[in-house]
Amino acid sequence: MKSAITSKYQTTIPKNVRLSLKISANDALEWTVESGKAIVSPVKKPFLKYRNTIETGPGNIADDIKLACLKKIKKYK
C-alpha cells in the first residue's frame, strides 16, 4: 500500500489502515524508526489519565446559566 508525501511532509493514512488501527481525526500517532523502517503506532489516551480533573458534586443549573451569560457579556464589553 502506498501514499504520497506532500511538500509539507504530510500524508494520508489509507482507510483500511485507519480502520484496522481504530484511529480517527485528532488521534495521535507515535513514530519510531527501527532498522531503517518507520513504525507508526496509535497513541491511546487512557481514560483514567483524566481522573480528578473535573469537579463534581451538587450544583445549581440556574446559577450556572447566569454565570455563563455574565461571562459571555463581559467578553464582548
N, CA, C and O atoms as a Tripos MOL2 file, in Angstrom:
@<TRIPOS>MOLECULE
protein
  308   307    77     0     0
PROTEIN
NO_CHARGES

@<TRIPOS>ATOM
      1 N           0.8520   -1.1600    0.0000 N.3       1 MET1
      2 CA          0.0000    0.0000    0.0000 C.3       1 MET1
      3 C           0.9050    1.2340    0.0000 C.2       1 MET1
      4 O           1.8980    1.2720    0.7270 O.2       1 MET1
      5 N           0.5720    2.2320   -0.8030 N.am      2 LYS2
      6 CA          1.3970    3.4300   -0.9280 C.3       2 LYS2
      7 C           0.5640    4.6720   -0.6680 C.2       2 LYS2
      8 O          -0.6460    4.6840   -0.8920 O.2       2 LYS2
      9 N           1.2350    5.7260   -0.1880 N.am      3 SER3
     10 CA          0.6140    7.0480   -0.1050 C.3       3 SER3
     11 C           1.7060    8.0750   -0.3500 C.2       3 SER3
     12 O           2.8640    7.8630    0.0100 O.2       3 SER3
     13 N           1.3360    9.1750   -0.9540 N.am      4 ALA4
     14 CA          2.2940   10.2200   -1.3040 C.3       4 ALA4
     15 C           2.5660   11.1280   -0.1090 C.2       4 ALA4
     16 O           1.7490   11.2370    0.8050 O.2       4 ALA4
     17 N           3.7210   11.7730   -0.1320 N.am      5 ILE5
     18 CA          4.0840   12.7630    0.8810 C.3       5 ILE5
     19 C           4.0230   14.1260    0.2090 C.2       5 ILE5
     20 O           4.6270   14.3280   -0.8440 O.2       5 ILE5
     21 N           3.2950   15.0630    0.8140 N.am      6 THR6
     22 CA          3.1350   16.3970    0.2370 C.3       6 THR6
     23 C           4.3800   17.2420    0.4920 C.2       6 THR6
     24 O           5.3070   16.8120    1.1780 O.2       6 THR6
     25 N           4.3880   18.4470   -0.0690 N.am      7 SER7
     26 CA          5.5170   19.3630    0.1350 C.3       7 SER7
     27 C           5.6490   19.7900    1.5910 C.2       7 SER7
     28 O           6.7060   20.2670    2.0040 O.2       7 SER7
     29 N           4.5850   19.6230    2.3720 N.am      8 LYS8
     30 CA          4.6240   19.9420    3.8080 C.3       8 LYS8
     31 C           4.8650   18.6740    4.6340 C.2       8 LYS8
     32 O           4.6460   18.6680    5.8450 O.2       8 LYS8
     33 N           5.3120   17.6130    3.9810 N.am      9 TYR9
     34 CA          5.6140   16.3290    4.6320 C.3       9 TYR9
     35 C           4.3970   15.7030    5.3040 C.2       9 TYR9
     36 O           4.5180   15.0640    6.3490 O.2       9 TYR9
     37 N           3.2380   15.8870    4.7070 N.am     10 GLN10
     38 CA          2.0110   15.2660    5.2010 C.3      10 GLN10
     39 C           1.6570   14.0970    4.2910 C.2      10 GLN10
     40 O           2.0470   14.0630    3.1230 O.2      10 GLN10
     41 N           0.9200   13.1480    4.8350 N.am     11 THR11
     42 CA          0.4760   12.0060    4.0500 C.3      11 THR11
     43 C          -0.9250   11.6010    4.4980 C.2      11 THR11
     44 O          -1.3710   11.9820    5.5800 O.2      11 THR11
     45 N          -1.6010   10.8430    3.6790 N.am     12 THR12
     46 CA         -2.9290   10.3380    4.0190 C.3      12 THR12
     47 C          -2.7920    8.8820    4.4480 C.2      12 THR12
     48 O          -2.1450    8.0810    3.7730 O.2      12 THR12
     49 N          -3.4040    8.5550    5.5650 N.am     13 ILE13
     50 CA         -3.3930    7.1750    6.0420 C.3      13 ILE13
     51 C          -4.5160    6.4410    5.3150 C.2      13 ILE13
     52 O          -5.6740    6.8510    5.3950 O.2      13 ILE13
     53 N          -4.1880    5.3650    4.6130 N.am     14 PRO14
     54 CA         -5.2290    4.6400    3.8770 C.3      14 PRO14
     55 C          -6.3660    4.1770    4.7900 C.2      14 PRO14
     56 O          -6.1560    3.8690    5.9630 O.2      14 PRO14
     57 N          -7.5620    4.1370    4.2290 N.am     15 LYS15
     58 CA         -8.7560    3.8230    5.0090 C.3      15 LYS15
     59 C          -8.6570    2.4840    5.7280 C.2      15 LYS15
     60 O          -9.0210    2.3850    6.9000 O.2      15 LYS15
     61 N          -8.1680    1.4520    5.0440 N.am     16 ASN16
     62 CA         -8.1100    0.1410    5.7040 C.3      16 ASN16
     63 C          -7.1140    0.1370    6.8690 C.2      16 ASN16
     64 O          -7.2890   -0.6240    7.8210 O.2      16 ASN16
     65 N          -6.0730    0.9740    6.8100 N.am     17 VAL17
     66 CA         -5.1310    1.1000    7.9300 C.3      17 VAL17
     67 C          -5.8100    1.8280    9.0880 C.2      17 VAL17
     68 O          -5.6850    1.4140   10.2400 O.2      17 VAL17
     69 N          -6.5370    2.9210    8.7840 N.am     18 ARG18
     70 CA         -7.2610    3.6590    9.8350 C.3      18 ARG18
     71 C          -8.2550    2.7530   10.5460 C.2      18 ARG18
     72 O          -8.3570    2.7710   11.7720 O.2      18 ARG18
     73 N          -8.9840    1.9640    9.7700 N.am     19 LEU19
     74 CA         -9.9710    1.0600   10.3650 C.3      19 LEU19
     75 C          -9.2950   -0.0280   11.2000 C.2      19 LEU19
     76 O          -9.7580   -0.3620   12.2910 O.2      19 LEU19
     77 N          -8.2130   -0.5660   10.6860 N.am     20 SER20
     78 CA         -7.5040   -1.6340   11.3950 C.3      20 SER20
     79 C          -6.9220   -1.1390   12.7200 C.2      20 SER20
     80 O          -6.9560   -1.8550   13.7210 O.2      20 SER20
     81 N          -6.3830    0.1010   12.7250 N.am     21 LEU21
     82 CA         -5.7940    0.6680   13.9430 C.3      21 LEU21
     83 C          -6.8290    1.3590   14.8240 C.2      21 LEU21
     84 O          -6.5200    1.7980   15.9320 O.2      21 LEU21
     85 N          -8.0640    1.4530   14.3220 N.am     22 LYS22
     86 CA         -9.1530    2.1250   15.0480 C.3      22 LYS22
     87 C          -8.7700    3.5590   15.4210 C.2      22 LYS22
     88 O          -8.9230    3.9810   16.5670 O.2      22 LYS22
     89 N          -8.2680    4.3010   14.4240 N.am     23 ILE23
     90 CA         -7.9080    5.7030   14.6490 C.3      23 ILE23
     91 C          -8.8360    6.5960   13.8430 C.2      23 ILE23
     92 O          -9.4190    6.1760   12.8440 O.2      23 ILE23
     93 N          -8.9600    7.8310   14.2980 N.am     24 SER24
     94 CA         -9.7970    8.7990   13.5990 C.3      24 SER24
     95 C          -9.1560   10.1750   13.7220 C.2      24 SER24
     96 O          -8.0840   10.3170   14.3110 O.2      24 SER24
     97 N          -9.8140   11.1810   13.1670 N.am     25 ALA25
     98 CA         -9.2960   12.5490   13.1920 C.3      25 ALA25
     99 C          -9.0070   12.9730   14.6280 C.2      25 ALA25
    100 O          -9.7510   12.6340   15.5480 O.2      25 ALA25
    101 N          -7.9350   13.7070   14.8070 N.am     26 ASN26
    102 CA         -7.4690   14.2490   16.0910 C.3      26 ASN26
    103 C          -6.8310   13.2120   17.0070 C.2      26 ASN26
    104 O          -6.4260   13.5580   18.1160 O.2      26 ASN26
    105 N          -6.7270   11.9580   16.5870 N.am     27 ASP27
    106 CA         -5.9610   10.9840   17.3510 C.3      27 ASP27
    107 C          -4.4760   11.2810   17.1420 C.2      27 ASP27
    108 O          -4.1080   11.9780   16.1960 O.2      27 ASP27
    109 N          -3.6380   10.7630   18.0100 N.am     28 ALA28
    110 CA         -2.1970   10.9760   17.9010 C.3      28 ALA28
    111 C          -1.5180    9.6960   17.4290 C.2      28 ALA28
    112 O          -1.9790    8.5890   17.7080 O.2      28 ALA28
    113 N          -0.4100    9.8730   16.7060 N.am     29 LEU29
    114 CA          0.3960    8.7490   16.2510 C.3      29 LEU29
    115 C           1.8030    8.9030   16.8030 C.2      29 LEU29
    116 O           2.3100   10.0170   16.9350 O.2      29 LEU29
    117 N           2.4220    7.7920   17.1210 N.am     30 GLU30
    118 CA          3.8110    7.8030   17.5710 C.3      30 GLU30
    119 C           4.6650    7.1930   16.4630 C.2      30 GLU30
    120 O           4.3690    6.1080   15.9610 O.2      30 GLU30
    121 N           5.7340    7.9080   16.0880 N.am     31 TRP31
    122 CA          6.6120    7.4670   15.0190 C.3      31 TRP31
    123 C           7.9460    7.0320   15.6110 C.2      31 TRP31
    124 O           8.5280    7.7440   16.4300 O.2      31 TRP31
    125 N           8.4260    5.8720   15.2010 N.am     32 THR32
    126 CA          9.7590    5.4060   15.5760 C.3      32 THR32
    127 C          10.4170    4.8210   14.3320 C.2      32 THR32
    128 O           9.7400    4.4480   13.3730 O.2      32 THR32
    129 N          11.7420    4.7480   14.3620 N.am     33 VAL33
    130 CA         12.4860    4.1560   13.2540 C.3      33 VAL33
    131 C          13.2790    2.9820   13.8030 C.2      33 VAL33
    132 O          14.0410    3.1230   14.7600 O.2      33 VAL33
    133 N          13.0910    1.8260   13.1880 N.am     34 GLU34
    134 CA         13.8110    0.6200   13.5910 C.3      34 GLU34
    135 C          14.3610   -0.0600   12.3450 C.2      34 GLU34
    136 O          13.6120   -0.3900   11.4260 O.2      34 GLU34
    137 N          15.6490   -0.2620   12.3210 N.am     35 SER35
    138 CA         16.3170   -0.9420   11.1980 C.3      35 SER35
    139 C          15.9530   -0.3060    9.8610 C.2      35 SER35
    140 O          15.7230   -1.0090    8.8770 O.2      35 SER35
    141 N          15.8990    1.0280    9.8270 N.am     36 GLY36
    142 CA         15.6170    1.7390    8.5880 C.3      36 GLY36
    143 C          14.1620    1.7280    8.1670 C.2      36 GLY36
    144 O          13.8420    2.1230    7.0450 O.2      36 GLY36
    145 N          13.2790    1.2860    9.0390 N.am     37 LYS37
    146 CA         11.8480    1.2690    8.7190 C.3      37 LYS37
    147 C          11.0900    2.1510    9.6970 C.2      37 LYS37
    148 O          11.3970    2.1860   10.8890 O.2      37 LYS37
    149 N          10.1010    2.8600    9.1830 N.am     38 ALA38
    150 CA          9.2550    3.7060   10.0290 C.3      38 ALA38
    151 C           8.1660    2.8400   10.6490 C.2      38 ALA38
    152 O           7.4800    2.0900    9.9550 O.2      38 ALA38
    153 N           8.0200    2.9550   11.9520 N.am     39 ILE39
    154 CA          6.9750    2.2370   12.6800 C.3      39 ILE39
    155 C           6.0010    3.2840   13.2090 C.2      39 ILE39
    156 O           6.3950    4.1910   13.9430 O.2      39 ILE39
    157 N           4.7380    3.1590   12.8410 N.am     40 VAL40
    158 CA          3.7200    4.1160   13.2640 C.3      40 VAL40
    159 C           2.7170    3.3820   14.1480 C.2      40 VAL40
    160 O           2.1450    2.3660   13.7520 O.2      40 VAL40
    161 N           2.5120    3.9180   15.3580 N.am     41 SER41
    162 CA          1.5930    3.2880   16.3070 C.3      41 SER41
    163 C           0.6100    4.3170   16.8310 C.2      41 SER41
    164 O           0.9930    5.4570   17.0920 O.2      41 SER41
    165 N          -0.6570    3.9350   16.9900 N.am     42 PRO42
    166 CA         -1.6180    4.8750   17.5720 C.3      42 PRO42
    167 C          -1.3170    5.0850   19.0490 C.2      42 PRO42
    168 O          -0.9370    4.1510   19.7560 O.2      42 PRO42
    169 N          -1.4890    6.3190   19.5060 N.am     43 VAL43
    170 CA         -1.3160    6.6480   20.9200 C.3      43 VAL43
    171 C          -2.7040    6.6770   21.5310 C.2      43 VAL43
    172 O          -3.5270    7.5250   21.1870 O.2      43 VAL43
    173 N          -2.9540    5.7670   22.4180 N.am     44 LYS44
    174 CA         -4.2610    5.7030   23.0670 C.3      44 LYS44
    175 C          -4.2340    6.5600   24.3200 C.2      44 LYS44
    176 O          -3.2800    6.5140   25.0980 O.2      44 LYS44
    177 N          -5.2820    7.3370   24.5070 N.am     45 LYS45
    178 CA         -5.3950    8.1960   25.6790 C.3      45 LYS45
    179 C          -6.1360    7.4270   26.7650 C.2      45 LYS45
    180 O          -7.3430    7.2120   26.6590 O.2      45 LYS45
    181 N          -5.4300    7.0160   27.7980 N.am     46 PRO46
    182 CA         -6.1110    6.2620   28.8490 C.3      46 PRO46
    183 C          -7.1260    7.1290   29.5840 C.2      46 PRO46
    184 O          -6.8370    8.2610   29.9740 O.2      46 PRO46
    185 N          -8.3090    6.5780   29.7630 N.am     47 PHE47
    186 CA         -9.3980    7.3120   30.3970 C.3      47 PHE47
    187 C          -9.0240    7.7800   31.7940 C.2      47 PHE47
    188 O          -9.3500    8.9040   32.1770 O.2      47 PHE47
    189 N          -8.3490    6.9420   32.5550 N.am     48 LEU48
    190 CA         -8.0360    7.2890   33.9440 C.3      48 LEU48
    191 C          -7.0040    8.4080   34.0520 C.2      48 LEU48
    192 O          -6.8000    8.9540   35.1360 O.2      48 LEU48
    193 N          -6.3580    8.7520   32.9560 N.am     49 LYS49
    194 CA         -5.4060    9.8680   32.9640 C.3      49 LYS49
    195 C          -6.1120   11.1630   33.3720 C.2      49 LYS49
    196 O          -5.4850   12.0630   33.9320 O.2      49 LYS49
    197 N          -7.3910   11.2560   33.0950 N.am     50 TYR50
    198 CA         -8.1510   12.4750   33.3580 C.3      50 TYR50
    199 C          -8.8630   12.4500   34.7070 C.2      50 TYR50
    200 O          -9.6600   13.3380   35.0080 O.2      50 TYR50
    201 N          -8.5780   11.4400   35.5120 N.am     51 ARG51
    202 CA         -9.2010   11.3190   36.8320 C.3      51 ARG51
    203 C          -8.8820   12.5490   37.6800 C.2      51 ARG51
    204 O          -7.7510   13.0330   37.6840 O.2      51 ARG51
    205 N          -9.8770   13.0420   38.3890 N.am     52 ASN52
    206 CA         -9.7690   14.2010   39.2900 C.3      52 ASN52
    207 C          -9.5090   15.5230   38.5680 C.2      52 ASN52
    208 O          -9.0570   16.4790   39.1980 O.2      52 ASN52
    209 N          -9.7820   15.6010   37.2780 N.am     53 THR53
    210 CA         -9.6010   16.8610   36.5640 C.3      53 THR53
    211 C         -10.9060   17.6380   36.4330 C.2      53 THR53
    212 O         -10.8960   18.7940   36.0080 O.2      53 THR53
    213 N         -12.0190   17.0240   36.7890 N.am     54 ILE54
    214 CA        -13.3230   17.6750   36.7030 C.3      54 ILE54
    215 C         -13.9460   17.7010   38.0910 C.2      54 ILE54
    216 O         -14.0030   16.6880   38.7880 O.2      54 ILE54
    217 N         -14.4090   18.8810   38.4720 N.am     55 GLU55
    218 CA        -15.0750   18.9980   39.7680 C.3      55 GLU55
    219 C         -16.4630   18.3740   39.6860 C.2      55 GLU55
    220 O         -17.1820   18.5510   38.7020 O.2      55 GLU55
    221 N         -16.8220   17.6490   40.7260 N.am     56 THR56
    222 CA        -18.1480   17.0440   40.7760 C.3      56 THR56
    223 C         -18.8280   17.4320   42.0750 C.2      56 THR56
    224 O         -18.1880   17.9370   42.9980 O.2      56 THR56
    225 N         -20.0800   17.2020   42.1350 N.am     57 GLY57
    226 CA        -20.8300   17.4990   43.3440 C.3      57 GLY57
    227 C         -22.1290   18.1880   42.9970 C.2      57 GLY57
    228 O         -22.4460   18.3890   41.8250 O.2      57 GLY57
    229 N         -22.8840   18.5520   44.0270 N.am     58 PRO58
    230 CA        -24.1670   19.2060   43.7740 C.3      58 PRO58
    231 C         -23.9550   20.5750   43.1280 C.2      58 PRO58
    232 O         -22.9700   21.2610   43.4020 O.2      58 PRO58
    233 N         -24.8730   20.9440   42.2910 N.am     59 GLY59
    234 CA        -24.7820   22.2360   41.6250 C.3      59 GLY59
    235 C         -26.1540   22.8330   41.4300 C.2      59 GLY59
    236 O         -27.1690   22.2120   41.7460 O.2      59 GLY59
    237 N         -26.1760   24.0490   40.9030 N.am     60 ASN60
    238 CA        -27.4250   24.7500   40.6490 C.3      60 ASN60
    239 C         -27.3920   25.2110   39.2020 C.2      60 ASN60
    240 O         -26.6630   26.1430   38.8620 O.2      60 ASN60
    241 N         -28.1690   24.5710   38.3550 N.am     61 ILE61
    242 CA        -28.1410   24.8630   36.9300 C.3      61 ILE61
    243 C         -28.5150   26.3060   36.6320 C.2      61 ILE61
    244 O         -27.9450   26.9140   35.7260 O.2      61 ILE61
    245 N         -29.4550   26.8620   37.3740 N.am     62 ALA62
    246 CA        -29.8630   28.2540   37.1430 C.3      62 ALA62
    247 C         -28.6850   29.1930   37.4010 C.2      62 ALA62
    248 O         -28.4450   30.1140   36.6210 O.2      62 ALA62
    249 N         -27.9540   28.9670   38.4850 N.am     63 ASP63
    250 CA        -26.7810   29.7960   38.7820 C.3      63 ASP63
    251 C         -25.6890   29.6070   37.7280 C.2      63 ASP63
    252 O         -25.0220   30.5660   37.3410 O.2      63 ASP63
    253 N         -25.5100   28.3740   37.2690 N.am     64 ASP64
    254 CA        -24.5020   28.1040   36.2460 C.3      64 ASP64
    255 C         -24.8350   28.8310   34.9460 C.2      64 ASP64
    256 O         -23.9420   29.3670   34.2890 O.2      64 ASP64
    257 N         -26.1150   28.8520   34.5720 N.am     65 ILE65
    258 CA        -26.5330   29.5360   33.3470 C.3      65 ILE65
    259 C         -26.3120   31.0380   33.4810 C.2      65 ILE65
    260 O         -25.8050   31.6770   32.5600 O.2      65 ILE65
    261 N         -26.6930   31.6010   34.6250 N.am     66 LYS66
    262 CA        -26.4940   33.0380   34.8500 C.3      66 LYS66
    263 C         -25.0160   33.3950   34.7830 C.2      66 LYS66
    264 O         -24.6450   34.3900   34.1600 O.2      66 LYS66
    265 N         -24.1710   32.5930   35.4180 N.am     67 LEU67
    266 CA        -22.7350   32.8470   35.4190 C.3      67 LEU67
    267 C         -22.1670   32.7740   34.0040 C.2      67 LEU67
    268 O         -21.3410   33.6030   33.6210 O.2      67 LEU67
    269 N         -22.6070   31.7890   33.2300 N.am     68 ALA68
    270 CA        -22.1410   31.6560   31.8530 C.3      68 ALA68
    271 C         -22.5650   32.8600   31.0180 C.2      68 ALA68
    272 O         -21.7840   33.3530   30.2050 O.2      68 ALA68
    273 N         -23.7890   33.3360   31.2100 N.am     69 CYS69
    274 CA        -24.2760   34.5180   30.4810 C.3      69 CYS69
    275 C         -23.4720   35.7570   30.8530 C.2      69 CYS69
    276 O         -23.1090   36.5450   29.9800 O.2      69 CYS69
    277 N         -23.1960   35.9320   32.1280 N.am     70 LEU70
    278 CA        -22.4150   37.0860   32.5720 C.3      70 LEU70
    279 C         -21.0010   37.0550   31.9930 C.2      70 LEU70
    280 O         -20.4730   38.0900   31.5850 O.2      70 LEU70
    281 N         -20.3950   35.8840   31.9560 N.am     71 LYS71
    282 CA        -19.0540   35.7590   31.3780 C.3      71 LYS71
    283 C         -19.0710   36.0890   29.8940 C.2      71 LYS71
    284 O         -18.1480   36.7250   29.3830 O.2      71 LYS71
    285 N         -20.1270   35.6550   29.1970 N.am     72 LYS72
    286 CA        -20.2330   35.9220   27.7680 C.3      72 LYS72
    287 C         -20.4180   37.4190   27.5180 C.2      72 LYS72
    288 O         -19.8070   37.9800   26.6090 O.2      72 LYS72
    289 N         -21.2610   38.0610   28.3280 N.am     73 ILE73
    290 CA        -21.4840   39.5060   28.1980 C.3      73 ILE73
    291 C         -20.1850   40.2560   28.4580 C.2      73 ILE73
    292 O         -19.8350   41.1780   27.7210 O.2      73 ILE73
    293 N         -19.4760   39.8610   29.5020 N.am     74 LYS74
    294 CA        -18.2160   40.5160   29.8640 C.3      74 LYS74
    295 C         -17.1960   40.3870   28.7260 C.2      74 LYS74
    296 O         -16.4090   41.3030   28.4860 O.2      74 LYS74
    297 N         -17.2160   39.2640   28.0390 N.am     75 LYS75
    298 CA        -16.2890   39.0100   26.9380 C.3      75 LYS75
    299 C         -16.4680   40.0260   25.8130 C.2      75 LYS75
    300 O         -15.4940   40.3960   25.1570 O.2      75 LYS75
    301 N         -17.6990   40.4810   25.5820 N.am     76 TYR76
    302 CA        -17.9840   41.3760   24.4680 C.3      76 TYR76
    303 C         -18.0660   42.8470   24.8650 C.2      76 TYR76
    304 O         -18.3790   43.6920   24.0270 O.2      76 TYR76
    305 N         -17.7910   43.1650   26.1210 N.am     77 LYS77
    306 CA        -17.8130   44.5730   26.5410 C.3      77 LYS77
    307 C         -16.5220   45.2500   26.1920 C.2      77 LYS77
    308 O         -16.3530   46.4380   26.4670 O.2      77 LYS77
@<TRIPOS>BOND
     1     1     2 1
     2     2     3 1
     3     3     4 2
     4     3     5 am
     5     5     6 1
     6     6     7 1
     7     7     8 2
     8     7     9 am
     9     9    10 1
    10    10    11 1
    11    11    12 2
    12    11    13 am
    13    13    14 1
    14    14    15 1
    15    15    16 2
    16    15    17 am
    17    17    18 1
    18    18    19 1
    19    19    20 2
    20    19    21 am
    21    21    22 1
    22    22    23 1
    23    23    24 2
    24    23    25 am
    25    25    26 1
    26    26    27 1
    27    27    28 2
    28    27    29 am
    29    29    30 1
    30    30    31 1
    31    31    32 2
    32    31    33 am
    33    33    34 1
    34    34    35 1
    35    35    36 2
    36    35    37 am
    37    37    38 1
    38    38    39 1
    39    39    40 2
    40    39    41 am
    41    41    42 1
    42    42    43 1
    43    43    44 2
    44    43    45 am
    45    45    46 1
    46    46    47 1
    47    47    48 2
    48    47    49 am
    49    49    50 1
    50    50    51 1
    51    51    52 2
    52    51    53 am
    53    53    54 1
    54    54    55 1
    55    55    56 2
    56    55    57 am
    57    57    58 1
    58    58    59 1
    59    59    60 2
    60    59    61 am
    61    61    62 1
    62    62    63 1
    63    63    64 2
    64    63    65 am
    65    65    66 1
    66    66    67 1
    67    67    68 2
    68    67    69 am
    69    69    70 1
    70    70    71 1
    71    71    72 2
    72    71    73 am
    73    73    74 1
    74    74    75 1
    75    75    76 2
    76    75    77 am
    77    77    78 1
    78    78    79 1
    79    79    80 2
    80    79    81 am
    81    81    82 1
    82    82    83 1
    83    83    84 2
    84    83    85 am
    85    85    86 1
    86    86    87 1
    87    87    88 2
    88    87    89 am
    89    89    90 1
    90    90    91 1
    91    91    92 2
    92    91    93 am
    93    93    94 1
    94    94    95 1
    95    95    96 2
    96    95    97 am
    97    97    98 1
    98    98    99 1
    99    99   100 2
   100    99   101 am
   101   101   102 1
   102   102   103 1
   103   103   104 2
   104   103   105 am
   105   105   106 1
   106   106   107 1
   107   107   108 2
   108   107   109 am
   109   109   110 1
   110   110   111 1
   111   111   112 2
   112   111   113 am
   113   113   114 1
   114   114   115 1
   115   115   116 2
   116   115   117 am
   117   117   118 1
   118   118   119 1
   119   119   120 2
   120   119   121 am
   121   121   122 1
   122   122   123 1
   123   123   124 2
   124   123   125 am
   125   125   126 1
   126   126   127 1
   127   127   128 2
   128   127   129 am
   129   129   130 1
   130   130   131 1
   131   131   132 2
   132   131   133 am
   133   133   134 1
   134   134   135 1
   135   135   136 2
   136   135   137 am
   137   137   138 1
   138   138   139 1
   139   139   140 2
   140   139   141 am
   141   141   142 1
   142   142   143 1
   143   143   144 2
   144   143   145 am
   145   145   146 1
   146   146   147 1
   147   147   148 2
   148   147   149 am
   149   149   150 1
   150   150   151 1
   151   151   152 2
   152   151   153 am
   153   153   154 1
   154   154   155 1
   155   155   156 2
   156   155   157 am
   157   157   158 1
   158   158   159 1
   159   159   160 2
   160   159   161 am
   161   161   162 1
   162   162   163 1
   163   163   164 2
   164   163   165 am
   165   165   166 1
   166   166   167 1
   167   167   168 2
   168   167   169 am
   169   169   170 1
   170   170   171 1
   171   171   172 2
   172   171   173 am
   173   173   174 1
   174   174   175 1
   175   175   176 2
   176   175   177 am
   177   177   178 1
   178   178   179 1
   179   179   180 2
   180   179   181 am
   181   181   182 1
   182   182   183 1
   183   183   184 2
   184   183   185 am
   185   185   186 1
   186   186   187 1
   187   187   188 2
   188   187   189 am
   189   189   190 1
   190   190   191 1
   191   191   192 2
   192   191   193 am
   193   193   194 1
   194   194   195 1
   195   195   196 2
   196   195   197 am
   197   197   198 1
   198   198   199 1
   199   199   200 2
   200   199   201 am
   201   201   202 1
   202   202   203 1
   203   203   204 2
   204   203   205 am
   205   205   206 1
   206   206   207 1
   207   207   208 2
   208   207   209 am
   209   209   210 1
   210   210   211 1
   211   211   212 2
   212   211   213 am
   213   213   214 1
   214   214   215 1
   215   215   216 2
   216   215   217 am
   217   217   218 1
   218   218   219 1
   219   219   220 2
   220   219   221 am
   221   221   222 1
   222   222   223 1
   223   223   224 2
   224   223   225 am
   225   225   226 1
   226   226   227 1
   227   227   228 2
   228   227   229 am
   229   229   230 1
   230   230   231 1
   231   231   232 2
   232   231   233 am
   233   233   234 1
   234   234   235 1
   235   235   236 2
   236   235   237 am
   237   237   238 1
   238   238   239 1
   239   239   240 2
   240   239   241 am
   241   241   242 1
   242   242   243 1
   243   243   244 2
   244   243   245 am
   245   245   246 1
   246   246   247 1
   247   247   248 2
   248   247   249 am
   249   249   250 1
   250   250   251 1
   251   251   252 2
   252   251   253 am
   253   253   254 1
   254   254   255 1
   255   255   256 2
   256   255   257 am
   257   257   258 1
   258   258   259 1
   259   259   260 2
   260   259   261 am
   261   261   262 1
   262   262   263 1
   263   263   264 2
   264   263   265 am
   265   265   266 1
   266   266   267 1
   267   267   268 2
   268   267   269 am
   269   269   270 1
   270   270   271 1
   271   271   272 2
   272   271   273 am
   273   273   274 1
   274   274   275 1
   275   275   276 2
   276   275   277 am
   277   277   278 1
   278   278   279 1
   279   279   280 2
   280   279   281 am
   281   281   282 1
   282   282   283 1
   283   283   284 2
   284   283   285 am
   285   285   286 1
   286   286   287 1
   287   287   288 2
   288   287   289 am
   289   289   290 1
   290   290   291 1
   291   291   292 2
   292   291   293 am
   293   293   294 1
   294   294   295 1
   295   295   296 2
   296   295   297 am
   297   297   298 1
   298   298   299 1
   299   299   300 2
   300   299   301 am
   301   301   302 1
   302   302   303 1
   303   303   304 2
   304   303   305 am
   305   305   306 1
   306   306   307 1
   307   307   308 2
@<TRIPOS>SUBSTRUCTURE
     1 MET1         2 RESIDUE 1 A MET
     2 LYS2         6 RESIDUE 1 A LYS
     3 SER3        10 RESIDUE 1 A SER
     4 ALA4        14 RESIDUE 1 A ALA
     5 ILE5        18 RESIDUE 1 A ILE
     6 THR6        22 RESIDUE 1 A THR
     7 SER7        26 RESIDUE 1 A SER
     8 LYS8        30 RESIDUE 1 A LYS
     9 TYR9        34 RESIDUE 1 A TYR
    10 GLN10       38 RESIDUE 1 A GLN
    11 THR11       42 RESIDUE 1 A THR
    12 THR12       46 RESIDUE 1 A THR
    13 ILE13       50 RESIDUE 1 A ILE
    14 PRO14       54 RESIDUE 1 A PRO
    15 LYS15       58 RESIDUE 1 A LYS
    16 ASN16       62 RESIDUE 1 A ASN
    17 VAL17       66 RESIDUE 1 A VAL
    18 ARG18       70 RESIDUE 1 A ARG
    19 LEU19       74 RESIDUE 1 A LEU
    20 SER20       78 RESIDUE 1 A SER
    21 LEU21       82 RESIDUE 1 A LEU
    22 LYS22       86 RESIDUE 1 A LYS
    23 ILE23       90 RESIDUE 1 A ILE
    24 SER24       94 RESIDUE 1 A SER
    25 ALA25       98 RESIDUE 1 A ALA
    26 ASN26      102 RESIDUE 1 A ASN
    27 ASP27      106 RESIDUE 1 A ASP
    28 ALA28      110 RESIDUE 1 A ALA
    29 LEU29      114 RESIDUE 1 A LEU
    30 GLU30      118 RESIDUE 1 A GLU
    31 TRP31      122 RESIDUE 1 A TRP
    32 THR32      126 RESIDUE 1 A THR
    33 VAL33      130 RESIDUE 1 A VAL
    34 GLU34      134 RESIDUE 1 A GLU
    35 SER35      138 RESIDUE 1 A SER
    36 GLY36      142 RESIDUE 1 A GLY
    37 LYS37      146 RESIDUE 1 A LYS
    38 ALA38      150 RESIDUE 1 A ALA
    39 ILE39      154 RESIDUE 1 A ILE
    40 VAL40      158 RESIDUE 1 A VAL
    41 SER41      162 RESIDUE 1 A SER
    42 PRO42      166 RESIDUE 1 A PRO
    43 VAL43      170 RESIDUE 1 A VAL
    44 LYS44      174 RESIDUE 1 A LYS
    45 LYS45      178 RESIDUE 1 A LYS
    46 PRO46      182 RESIDUE 1 A PRO
    47 PHE47      186 RESIDUE 1 A PHE
    48 LEU48      190 RESIDUE 1 A LEU
    49 LYS49      194 RESIDUE 1 A LYS
    50 TYR50      198 RESIDUE 1 A TYR
    51 ARG51      202 RESIDUE 1 A ARG
    52 ASN52      206 RESIDUE 1 A ASN
    53 THR53      210 RESIDUE 1 A THR
    54 ILE54      214 RESIDUE 1 A ILE
    55 GLU55      218 RESIDUE 1 A GLU
    56 THR56      222 RESIDUE 1 A THR
    57 GLY57      226 RESIDUE 1 A GLY
    58 PRO58      230 RESIDUE 1 A PRO
    59 GLY59      234 RESIDUE 1 A GLY
    60 ASN60      238 RESIDUE 1 A ASN
    61 ILE61      242 RESIDUE 1 A ILE
    62 ALA62      246 RESIDUE 1 A ALA
    63 ASP63      250 RESIDUE 1 A ASP
    64 ASP64      254 RESIDUE 1 A ASP
    65 ILE65      258 RESIDUE 1 A ILE
    66 LYS66      262 RESIDUE 1 A LYS
    67 LEU67      266 RESIDUE 1 A LEU
    68 ALA68      270 RESIDUE 1 A ALA
    69 CYS69      274 RESIDUE 1 A CYS
    70 LEU70      278 RESIDUE 1 A LEU
    71 LYS71      282 RESIDUE 1 A LYS
    72 LYS72      286 RESIDUE 1 A LYS
    73 ILE73      290 RESIDUE 1 A ILE
    74 LYS74      294 RESIDUE 1 A LYS
    75 LYS75      298 RESIDUE 1 A LYS
    76 TYR76      302 RESIDUE 1 A TYR
    77 LYS77      306 RESIDUE 1 A LYS
